[in-house]
Amino acid sequence: MNILAWIVLGLIAGAIAKAIYPGHQGGGILGTILLGIIGAFVGGSLGVFFNTGTFALTASTLSIAGIAVAVLGAIVAVFLWNALTSRSAL
């Protein structure tokens, strides 16, 4: 049942992050789910870091607050992905 919750959290958070973030993000439904799951880990880890000052690899849960944290983490993940893969003319 836990895997199903991760998939649902990933789909919801990834879809909201793709809708909020400007520009086109590729990937289909699997890319959206993966983005949301990565966002849950990024957001959960950043939340623990800002609350306790220590780094721990944690993820948010399937709740309203967990979805909000996962969406913020997914937006950070999309920003970092675009920054690392964008081609700049130097």
C-alpha positions in Angstrom: 0.0 0.0 0.0 2.9 2.3 0.6 4.1 2.1 -3.0 0.6 3.1 -4.1 0.8 6.2 -1.8 4.1 7.1 -3.3 2.7 6.9 -6.9 -0.3 9.0 -6.0 1.8 11.6 -4.1 4.2 11.7 -7.1 1.5 12.2 -9.6 -0.3 14.9 -7.7 2.9 16.8 -6.7 4.5 16.4 -10.2 1.4 17.6 -12.0 1.0 20.7 -9.8 4.7 21.5 -10.1 4.6 21.2 -13.9 1.5 23.5 -13.9 3.2 26.1 -11.7 6.7 26.1 -13.2 6.9 28.3 -16.4 8.0 26.7 -19.7 7.6 23.2 -21.1 8.8 20.2 -19.2 9.0 17.0 -21.1 8.0 13.6 -20.0 4.7 11.9 -19.8 2.9 10.5 -16.9 5.8 8.4 -15.7 8.1 11.5 -15.8 5.5 13.4 -13.8 5.3 10.7 -11.2 9.1 10.5 -11.0 9.3 14.3 -10.7 6.8 14.2 -7.8 8.6 11.4 -6.0 12.0 13.2 -6.3 10.2 16.4 -5.2 9.0 14.6 -2.1 12.5 13.6 -1.2 14.0 17.0 -1.9 11.2 18.8 -0.1 11.3 16.4 2.9 15.0 16.6 3.2 15.0 20.4 3.0 12.2 20.6 5.6 14.2 18.5 8.0 17.4 20.5 7.3 15.6 23.9 8.0 13.9 22.5 11.2 16.8 20.7 12.8 19.9 21.9 11.1 21.0 18.3 10.2 20.7 16.6 6.8 18.6 13.5 6.6 17.2 11.8 3.5 13.5 11.8 4.3 10.3 12.2 2.3 7.0 13.9 2.8 3.8 11.9 3.4 0.5 11.7 1.6 -1.2 14.6 3.3 -2.0 18.2 2.4 1.2 19.5 4.1 3.2 16.6 2.5 1.8 17.4 -1.0 2.8 21.1 -0.5 6.3 20.2 0.5 6.6 17.7 -2.4 5.4 20.4 -4.9 8.0 22.8 -3.6 10.6 20.1 -3.8 9.6 19.2 -7.3 9.8 22.9 -8.4 13.3 23.0 -7.0 14.1 19.8 -8.8 12.8 21.2 -12.1 14.8 24.4 -11.6 18.0 22.5 -10.9 17.4 20.1 -13.8 16.9 23.0 -16.2 20.0 24.8 -14.8 22.2 21.8 -15.2 21.0 20.8 -18.7 20.5 24.1 -20.4 22.9 25.0 -23.1 24.2 28.5 -22.8 26.1 30.3 -25.7 29.4 31.5 -24.3 
